[in-house]
Amino acid sequence: MNPPSRGFHTHAPGFWPEATDAEWNDWRWQLRHRITSLEQAEQHLRLTPDEREGLLLTRHKLAFAITPHYFNLIEPDNPDCPIRRQVIPRAGEAVITSGEMADPCGEDSHMPVPGLVHRYPDRVLFLVTDRCASYCRYCTRSRVVSGVGEQELETDFEAVYEYLAAHTEVRDVLLSGGDALLLSDDKLRKILSRLRALPHIEFLRIGSRVPIFLPQRITPELCNMLKEFHPLWMSVHVNHPRELTTEVRDALGRLADAGIPLGNQSVLLAGVNDNPDTMRALIHRLLCCRVRPYYLYQCDLIHGSAHLRTSVAKGLEIIESLRGHTTGYAVPQYVIDAPGGGGKVPVSPGYVVYHDKEKVVLRNYEGRIFEYPEKPGDTSAVVRPEAILEY
Ligand SMILES: *Cc1c(COP(=O)(O)O)cnc(C)c1O
């Protein structure tokens, strides 16, 4: 059976009418033909002064690159296009506002060896490359990604394997970067094999935006290779329903057919997905692509991101509009990566309105109130969200 086609469109060949099908479907061709300059962007888009300035100012912080596949999703005459806001720099990117940081999640201070972040007790983040297929303007790792920033990612692969061999409490390794799927099949296979050689590593996962920016990379050969390493899961990154084209749907389908459970991590972004209707359309379309919405991130306090950030109240309002109103599988967990290195903290609308030794008082999705009696004699500490902690 074919998946439902409603709402899925192709945008190829778009601005590349001369490309042959073989070229277009070749991921290396896509990478070679990325849009990487103001001049190239301007050939196709009516840029605003804000965008022109952004393109001139920001090259020192994070490279500018967009694959032809993704560039075709941009509406050339609409400065508010939600695709455009994610990948075309704006002048605000060069403005550092209060509270913003180069390393908002405090990763550098949790790196026991270069390229490995060990923040949580049983799992690690392994940064295997500093390159991406296209560059998101709100990148939380812009300090090391793309090779144009002040800092370089200098992953010491042998030191990482040595550290992991010694740390038998680590059971979960998350490959990220940059984007791990930009590595060749061979390079990736070598990394995964080294990890699989460690008996305490149970669970592997890859965080990647390649299925969205460069669906051509998800070849049958890659899928066959990845499935040698099960259990292997993947988190992709989609922020707007229009990113789910027919090509992306098919690439995600190939990964799912290879037995790779797929999750999505969205970032809440002003003018991209900061309203209930867009978010609902996104998560419904993700389910049709066999992707389970996993996290919705409050945008990190990265340098120059103020124009893309929303309030936390907005995020809570969106989650509240979804929970109970639609398929539970479709509702992501809203999280804030605690500034300075506290890790991901779930934030949820308050459904527990009161809780003491006798009862818990609940509010359902319609706002109706229900009581559930607490089990007598239990010594667990009671959580009272209405209690304001002094700090
Ligand atoms: C997000 C993250 C993980 C994985 O967290 P999960 O909640 O298990 O998905 C691991 N390490 C670091 C440093 C992270 O930022």
The ligand as a MOL file (V3000), in Angstrom:
LIG
                    3D

  0  0  0     0  0            999 V3000
M  V30 BEGIN CTAB
M  V30 COUNTS 15 15 0 0 0
M  V30 BEGIN ATOM
M  V30 1 C 20.0180 15.6520 23.9610 0
M  V30 2 C 21.2310 15.0600 24.4960 0
M  V30 3 C 21.3000 13.6830 24.7390 0
M  V30 4 C 20.1370 12.7520 24.4900 0
M  V30 5 O 19.0670 13.0660 25.3320 0
M  V30 6 P 17.7210 12.2120 25.2990 0
M  V30 7 O 16.7890 12.9510 26.1980 0
M  V30 8 O 18.0700 10.8510 25.8020 0
M  V30 9 O 17.2530 12.1760 23.8850 0
M  V30 10 C 22.4750 13.1820 25.2470 0
M  V30 11 N 23.5230 13.9870 25.5360 0
M  V30 12 C 23.4850 15.3050 25.3220 0
M  V30 13 C 24.6520 16.1330 25.6760 0
M  V30 14 C 22.3370 15.8950 24.7890 0
M  V30 15 O 22.3090 17.2080 24.5660 0
M  V30 END ATOM
M  V30 BEGIN BOND
M  V30 1 1 1 2
M  V30 2 1 2 3
M  V30 3 2 2 14
M  V30 4 1 3 4
M  V30 5 2 3 10
M  V30 6 1 4 5
M  V30 7 1 5 6
M  V30 8 2 6 7
M  V30 9 1 6 8
M  V30 10 1 6 9
M  V30 11 1 10 11
M  V30 12 2 11 12
M  V30 13 1 12 13
M  V30 14 1 12 14
M  V30 15 1 14 15
M  V30 END BOND
M  V30 END CTAB
M  END
